[in-house]
Amino acid sequence: MLPQLAAVRVDAVVVEDGLLRITARTRDDAGAVCPGCGRVSGWVHSRYVRHVADQAVGGCPVVVDLSVRRMYCEEPSCPRRTFAEQVPGLTERYQRRTPALRRVVEAVAVALAGSAGARLLAVLGCVLSWATVLDCLLRIPLPKPQVPRVVGIDEFALRKGHRYATVVVDAATGRRVDVLPDRATATVVAWLREHPQVQVVCRDGAGGFARAITDADPGIVQVADRWHLWHNLCEAVLKEVAVHSSCWSKLGPPLREGKRAATTRERWHQVHDLLDQGVGLLECARRLHLRLNTVNRYARHTEPERMVRAPAFRPTLVDPYRDHLRRRRAEDPAVTMPQLLAEIREQGYPGSANLLMRYITEGCVEADHATLSPRRAARLLLTCPDHLHEDQLVLRDQLTSACPQMTAPATVVQDFAVLLTPAPGNGHLLENWIRRGLQDGLPVLRSFARGLQRDQAAVEAAVTLPWHNGRTEGVNHKTKLIKRQTYGRAGFTLLRHRILLN
């Protein structure tokens, strides 16, 4: 049951107050090896008792009261005059826990750290404070980094919006290589110059990492992350679909002109009147009391109708009775809300009076609902036609036929999706795609194509090489879990230790 006691003589085993206490002593007929010179010595100096905690047995904590010998070293040139003997598998220098229990404590500390680790260890029969658990964690030596040829690099937040750090992983295996204290260009450049064996770096579209890699070594191949490329395209398509909502939303009931649409058109004319007079964008923002990004958005569109969005309403229990409510309010503008509530409850309305009140006061009765939301319309364009049901294909065809500008995004998405499967000939296809995107009359997709053109070398490597940054993103997700376990109170040293050991 206790193989670690095979090398010692057990004198007594006592259970008292829920504690299993074992009294043992080392044998006198064997010598001990000096840790200084490695010579075996049998010259006994004295004896003393060590109290060593061991793994629980039957739910009871175990303490071994072990009598060990202090030996003289018989080598004259050895710097040690005396030394304490160690029992393999039972004792270690400067430790009050057996190697087996130490491994359990370290495993729990790596997984759960301070308070959570201490609570679990108490269930396992080892009572330690959270500070002791952290001390055991920080004493675990970090693995010697073996920097591979292909690495992935990404940032993660130490304090979101204020402080960030950088993690470097093996792009092939996901093994943690190093954690840098910030995301500054100088820090990344210094790390890359210290590790000249790095030849390929997978990254996202952040310009800081791109500049750092180029400054460190222009010969390093930079690979953009394909997931981020697809995500950015999806965001661009969603914006483009929302811009043309006044066209494709006509698939359902006609949209009524509201105050928001009138304000949008008036603001568009104000911006373009100033631009036609030669006023700059920043000065337009100052005169109209708008943000610069808002003025840019109005300036990009050549027609005010492209700025008018379909009204978005969440489905409610009142929707099936909207036509009745609209007809009654048209016939009798003074009809009371209790009367309307009684009428629709006779028709089967299961909701509350407060819901009906909000529905009426927010103008949902008079406003027409678009049959499609911009997100759902974009999803129809972004999904492979082979994965759509028959009714979804019909709706997709209606969407592209109702608005001629929707035909281009549908074709663009299909052509770009083919590039996300790496192949040697994708570089030429990418160049053609960027050229066509720049020539199309869709401002949002044209902006996306310009972004690809600025980082064309990394994007071309992404669509031709098998490397990606997915494992780095996985490490970042695991880092978020580690941060939550310590409630954001862990310093960088502890956080780095846990990231590299997990």
C-alpha positions in Angstrom: 0.0 0.0 0.0 2.9 2.4 0.8 5.8 1.5 -1.6 7.6 4.7 -0.6 8.3 3.1 2.8 10.0 0.1 1.4 13.5 1.5 2.1 12.8 2.4 5.8 11.8 0.5 8.9 8.3 1.2 10.1 8.0 1.2 13.9 4.4 2.3 14.4 1.2 3.2 12.6 -1.4 5.2 14.6 -4.7 6.9 13.7 -5.5 9.8 16.0 -8.0 12.7 15.4 -8.4 11.7 11.8 -4.7 11.8 11.1 -2.7 8.7 10.0 0.8 9.0 11.7 3.5 6.7 10.7 6.7 6.4 12.8 9.7 5.1 10.8 13.5 5.3 10.7 16.2 4.7 8.1 18.3 1.5 8.3 21.7 1.6 9.9 23.2 -1.1 7.6 23.3 1.1 4.4 25.5 4.1 3.6 24.3 7.5 2.2 25.5 9.4 -0.8 27.0 12.8 -0.3 25.2 15.4 -2.5 28.4 17.4 -2.8 30.9 14.9 -4.1 28.7 11.8 -4.7 30.8 9.5 -2.4 29.0 6.9 -0.3 29.6 7.4 3.5 28.8 5.3 6.4 30.1 7.5 9.2 27.1 8.6 11.3 27.2 12.1 12.9 23.8 12.0 14.6 20.0 11.5 14.1 17.0 13.8 14.0 13.3 13.4 13.1 11.7 14.9 10.0 7.9 15.3 9.7 6.9 14.6 6.1 3.4 14.9 4.8 2.2 12.2 2.4 -0.8 11.5 0.2 -4.0 10.7 2.0 -4.9 7.1 2.7 -8.6 6.2 3.0 -9.5 9.9 3.2 -7.1 10.4 6.2 -4.1 12.8 5.9 -0.8 11.0 6.4 2.3 12.3 8.3 5.5 10.3 8.4 7.7 10.9 11.5 11.0 9.8 9.9 14.2 9.4 11.9 17.1 10.1 9.5 20.9 10.2 10.0 23.2 13.1 9.5 26.5 11.8 8.0 30.1 12.9 7.9 31.5 13.1 4.4 34.6 10.9 4.2 36.1 12.8 1.2 38.7 15.3 2.4 38.3 17.6 -0.6 34.5 17.8 -0.3 33.2 21.3 0.8 30.5 19.6 2.9 31.6 18.4 6.3 28.2 16.8 7.1 25.0 16.1 5.2 21.5 14.6 5.8 20.6 11.4 4.1 17.6 11.3 1.7 15.2 8.4 1.1 14.3 8.1 -2.6 10.6 8.5 -3.1 10.0 9.7 0.5 12.1 12.8 1.2 13.7 15.7 -0.7 16.0 18.4 0.5 14.2 21.4 2.2 10.8 19.7 1.6 8.2 18.8 4.2 6.1 16.9 1.6 6.9 13.6 -0.2 7.6 13.8 -3.9 4.2 12.2 -4.7 2.3 14.8 -2.7 4.5 17.6 -4.2 3.5 16.5 -7.7 -0.2 16.5 -6.6 0.2 20.0 -5.2 2.0 21.3 -8.3 -0.7 19.8 -10.6 -3.5 21.5 -8.7 -1.6 24.8 -8.5 -1.0 24.8 -12.2 -4.7 24.1 -12.9 -6.4 26.2 -10.3 -3.8 28.5 -8.7 -4.5 30.1 -5.2 -7.8 29.9 -3.4 -9.5 27.4 -5.7 -6.4 25.1 -5.5 -6.3 25.3 -1.7 -10.0 24.3 -1.5 -9.4 21.3 -3.7 -6.3 20.2 -1.8 -8.3 20.3 1.4 -10.6 17.7 -0.1 -7.6 15.6 -1.1 -6.3 15.6 2.5 -3.6 18.3 2.2 -4.4 21.6 4.0 -2.5 24.5 2.6 -3.1 28.2 2.4 -3.6 30.0 -1.0 -0.3 31.7 -0.5 1.5 28.4 -0.1 -0.1 27.0 -3.2 1.1 30.1 -5.2 4.5 29.7 -3.7 4.6 26.0 -4.9 3.4 27.1 -8.3 6.1 29.8 -8.8 8.8 27.4 -7.7 8.0 25.0 -10.6 10.8 25.6 -13.1 9.6 26.8 -16.5 10.3 24.5 -19.5 13.3 25.6 -21.5 11.8 27.2 -24.6 12.5 25.4 -27.9 11.7 28.0 -30.5 10.4 26.4 -33.7 10.7 27.5 -37.3 7.0 28.5 -37.5 5.4 30.5 -34.7 2.1 32.2 -34.1 1.9 35.6 -32.3 -1.1 37.4 -30.9 -1.9 39.9 -28.1 -4.2 39.4 -25.1 -5.5 41.9 -22.6 -4.1 42.2 -19.1 -6.5 45.1 -18.5 -8.8 45.5 -21.4 -8.4 48.9 -23.2 -5.3 49.7 -21.1 -2.6 47.1 -20.9 -1.8 44.2 -23.3 0.7 41.4 -23.4 1.9 39.1 -26.3 1.9 35.3 -26.5 4.1 33.3 -28.9 3.2 29.7 -29.6 4.3 26.9 -31.9 2.0 27.2 -34.9 2.3 23.5 -35.6 1.6 22.0 -32.1 0.1 24.9 -30.1 2.9 24.6 -27.5 3.5 27.8 -25.6 6.9 29.3 -26.4 7.0 32.6 -24.6 4.9 35.4 -23.1 6.0 39.0 -23.6 5.1 41.7 -21.1 3.6 44.1 -23.7 2.7 44.4 -27.3 5.2 47.2 -28.1 7.0 47.0 -31.4 10.4 47.2 -29.8 9.6 44.3 -27.5 8.6 42.0 -30.4 11.6 43.1 -32.5 14.0 42.3 -29.7 12.5 38.9 -29.1 12.6 38.0 -32.9 16.2 39.1 -33.1 17.1 36.9 -30.1 15.6 33.9 -31.9 16.9 34.0 -35.5 15.7 30.5 -36.2 12.1 31.8 -36.7 11.4 31.8 -40.4 7.5 32.0 -40.5 5.2 34.1 -38.3 1.4 33.7 -38.3 -0.4 36.8 -37.2 -3.7 38.6 -37.5 -4.2 41.9 -39.3 -2.6 44.1 -36.6 -0.2 46.6 -38.1 2.0 46.7 -35.1 3.1 43.1 -35.4 3.6 43.4 -39.1 6.0 46.4 -38.6 7.8 44.6 -35.8 8.4 41.5 -37.9 9.6 43.5 -40.9 12.0 45.6 -38.7 13.4 42.5 -37.0 14.0 40.6 -40.3 12.5 41.4 -43.7 13.1 37.8 -44.7 10.6 36.4 -42.3 7.5 35.1 -44.1 4.3 36.7 -42.6 1.1 34.7 -42.8 -2.2 36.4 -42.2 -4.9 34.5 -40.4 -7.6 33.1 -42.7 -10.3 33.2 -40.0 -9.7 37.0 -39.6 -9.8 37.4 -43.4 -13.2 35.7 -43.6 -14.5 37.5 -40.5 -13.6 40.9 -42.0 -15.3 40.0 -45.3 -18.4 39.0 -43.4 -18.5 42.3 -41.6 -18.0 44.2 -44.9 -20.8 42.2 -46.6 -23.1 42.9 -43.6 -22.5 46.6 -43.9 -23.0 46.5 -47.6 -26.3 44.6 -47.2 -27.5 47.1 -44.6 -26.7 50.0 -46.9 -29.1 48.6 -49.5 -31.8 47.6 -47.1 -34.2 50.1 -48.7 -34.1 47.9 -51.9 -34.2 44.3 -50.6 -36.5 45.0 -47.8 -39.2 45.6 -50.4 -39.5 41.9 -50.6 -42.0 42.3 -47.8 -44.5 45.1 -47.0 -43.4 48.6 -48.3 -41.5 50.6 -45.8 -43.0 53.9 -44.6 -41.0 57.1 -44.5 -40.2 58.0 -41.0 -38.4 60.8 -39.1 -35.2 58.8 -39.1 -35.2 58.4 -42.8 -35.9 62.1 -43.4 -33.1 63.1 -41.0 -30.6 60.8 -42.8 -31.4 62.3 -46.2 -31.2 65.8 -44.8 -27.8 65.1 -43.2 -26.5 63.5 -46.5 -27.3 66.6 -48.4 -25.6 68.8 -45.8 -22.4 66.8 -46.0 -22.3 66.6 -49.8 -23.1 70.3 -50.2 -20.1 71.2 -48.0 -17.9 68.7 -49.9 -19.0 70.2 -53.3 -17.8 73.6 -51.9 -14.4 72.2 -51.3 -14.7 71.9 -47.5 -12.6 69.1 -46.0 -14.0 66.2 -44.0 -12.7 67.4 -40.7 -14.1 70.9 -41.2 -17.5 69.3 -42.2 -17.5 67.4 -38.9 -16.8 70.6 -37.0 -19.5 72.6 -38.8 -22.2 69.9 -38.5 -21.2 68.9 -35.0 -20.7 65.2 -36.1 -17.9 62.7 -35.6 -15.4 62.4 -38.3 -16.3 58.7 -38.8 -19.9 59.7 -39.4 -19.0 62.3 -42.0 -16.8 59.7 -43.7 -19.7 57.3 -43.9 -22.0 59.9 -45.4 -19.3 61.0 -47.9 -18.7 57.4 -49.1 -22.2 57.0 -50.5 -23.2 58.6 -53.7 -27.0 58.5 -53.1 -28.9 59.3 -50.0 -31.2 56.3 -50.5 -28.2 54.1 -49.7 -28.1 55.5 -46.2 -31.7 54.7 -45.3 -31.9 51.5 -43.3 -34.9 49.2 -42.9 -36.4 49.6 -39.4 -35.5 46.7 -37.1 -38.0 45.3 -34.7 -37.7 42.3 -32.5 -40.6 39.8 -32.8 -43.2 40.1 -30.0 -46.5 38.4 -29.0 -48.4 41.5 -30.4 -47.1 41.0 -34.0 -50.0 38.7 -35.1 -52.6 41.4 -34.1 -50.8 44.4 -35.6 -53.2 44.6 -38.6 -56.2 44.7 -36.3 -54.6 47.3 -34.0 -53.7 49.5 -37.1 -57.2 49.2 -38.5 -58.9 50.1 -35.1 -56.6 53.1 -34.5 -57.3 54.3 -38.1 -61.1 54.0 -37.6 -61.1 55.5 -34.1 -58.0 57.5 -33.1 -59.3 58.0 -29.6 -59.7 54.2 -28.9 -58.3 53.4 -25.5 -55.6 50.9 -24.7 -57.8 48.8 -22.4 -60.4 48.5 -25.2 -57.7 47.3 -27.6 -56.4 44.9 -25.1 -59.8 43.3 -24.6 -60.3 43.0 -28.3 -57.1 41.2 -29.1 -57.4 39.0 -26.0 -60.7 37.7 -27.5 -58.6 36.8 -30.5 -56.2 34.8 -28.4 -53.5 37.4 -27.3 -51.6 35.8 -24.4 -49.4 38.7 -23.5 -49.6 41.5 -20.9 -51.0 45.0 -21.0 -47.4 46.5 -20.5 -46.2 44.7 -23.6 -49.1 46.1 -25.6 -48.5 49.6 -24.2 -44.8 49.5 -25.2 -45.7 48.2 -28.6 -48.1 51.1 -29.3 -45.9 53.9 -27.7 -42.8 52.8 -29.7 -44.6 53.2 -33.0 -44.5 49.5 -33.9 -48.2 49.5 -34.9 -47.8 52.1 -37.7 -44.3 51.0 -38.8 -43.9 48.2 -41.3 -41.5 45.4 -40.4 -39.0 44.3 -43.0 -39.3 40.6 -43.8 -35.5 40.2 -43.5 -33.0 41.6 -41.1 -29.7 42.8 -42.5 -27.9 40.0 -40.6 -30.2 37.3 -42.0 -29.9 38.7 -45.5 -26.1 38.7 -45.2 -26.1 35.2 -43.9 -27.9 34.0 -47.1 -25.1 35.5 -49.2 -22.3 34.2 -47.0 -23.5 30.6 -46.8 -22.5 28.1 -49.4 -25.5 27.4 -51.7 -25.0 23.7 -51.1 -25.7 24.2 -47.4 -29.0 26.2 -47.9 -32.5 24.7 -47.9 -34.7 25.0 -51.0 -36.8 27.9 -49.4 -33.6 29.7 -48.5 -32.3 29.4 -52.0 -35.5 30.9 -53.3 -35.2 33.8 -50.8 -31.6 34.3 -51.8 -32.5 34.5 -55.5 -35.2 37.0 -54.7 -32.7 39.1 -52.6 -30.2 39.3 -55.5 -32.9 40.0 -58.1 -34.6 42.7 -56.0 -31.4 44.7 -55.6 -28.8 44.6 -58.5 -26.1 45.7 -56.0 -26.6 42.4 -54.1 -25.4 40.3 -57.1 -21.8 41.5 -56.8 -21.5 40.6 -53.0 -22.9 37.1 -53.7 -20.3 36.5 -56.4 -17.5 38.1 -54.4 -18.2 35.9 -51.4 -18.2 32.7 -53.4 -14.9 33.5 -55.1 -13.2 34.5 -51.9 -14.4 31.4 -50.1 -12.5 29.3 -52.6 -9.3 31.1 -51.7 -9.6 30.0 -48.0 -8.5 26.5 -49.0 -4.7 26.9 -49.4 -3.4 25.9 -52.8 -0.3 26.9 -54.8 -2.2 28.8 -57.5 -4.3 30.9 -55.2 -1.9 33.8 -55.4 -2.9 34.7 -58.9 -6.6 34.3 -58.0 -6.2 36.6 -55.1 -4.6 39.3 -57.2 -7.5 39.1 -59.7 -10.0 39.2 -56.8 -8.4 42.4 -55.3 -8.4 44.1 -58.7 -12.0 43.3 -59.3 -13.0 44.4 -55.7 -11.3 47.8 -56.3 -13.2 48.3 -59.6 -16.6 47.4 -58.2 -19.0 50.3 -57.1 -19.5 48.9 -53.6 -17.6 51.3 -51.2 -17.4 48.9 -48.2 -16.1 46.0 -50.3 -13.7 48.3 -52.0 -12.4 49.4 -48.7 -11.9 45.7 -47.7 -10.1 45.1 -51.0 -7.7 48.0 -50.3 -6.9 46.5 -46.9 -6.0 43.2 -48.6 -3.8 45.1 -51.1 -1.9 46.9 -48.3 -1.1 43.5 -46.7 -1.1 41.5 -49.9 2.1 39.5 -49.2 0.8 38.1 -45.9 -2.6 37.4 -47.4 -1.1 35.6 -50.3 1.0 33.5 -47.9 -2.3 32.7 -46.0 -4.0 31.4 -49.1 -1.0 29.4 -50.4 0.6 28.0 -47.3 -0.9 25.6 -44.8 0.0 27.6 -41.7 -2.6 29.6 -39.7 -3.0 31.3 -36.3 -5.8 29.1 -35.0 -3.7 27.5 -32.2 -2.7 31.0 -31.0 -6.3 32.0 -30.7 -7.0 28.8 -28.8 -4.2 29.8 -26.3 -5.8 33.2 -25.9 -9.1 31.6 -25.0 -7.4 29.4 -22.4 -5.7 32.6 -21.1 -9.1 34.2 -20.5 -10.1 31.2 -18.4 -6.9 31.5 -16.4 -7.5 35.2 -15.8 -11.0 34.6 -14.6 -9.8 32.0 -12.1 -7.8 34.7 -10.3 -10.4 37.4 -10.8 -7.9 39.7 -12.5 -5.7 40.0 -9.4 -2.8 38.0 -10.7 0.3 39.9 -11.7 2.1 39.4 -14.9 4.7 37.0 -13.4 2.1 34.6 -12.1 0.0 34.8 -15.2 3.0 34.1 -17.5 4.0 31.2 -15.3 0.5 29.6 -15.6 0.3 30.2 -19.3 3.6 28.5 -20.0 2.8 25.6 -17.7 -0.7 24.9 -19.0 
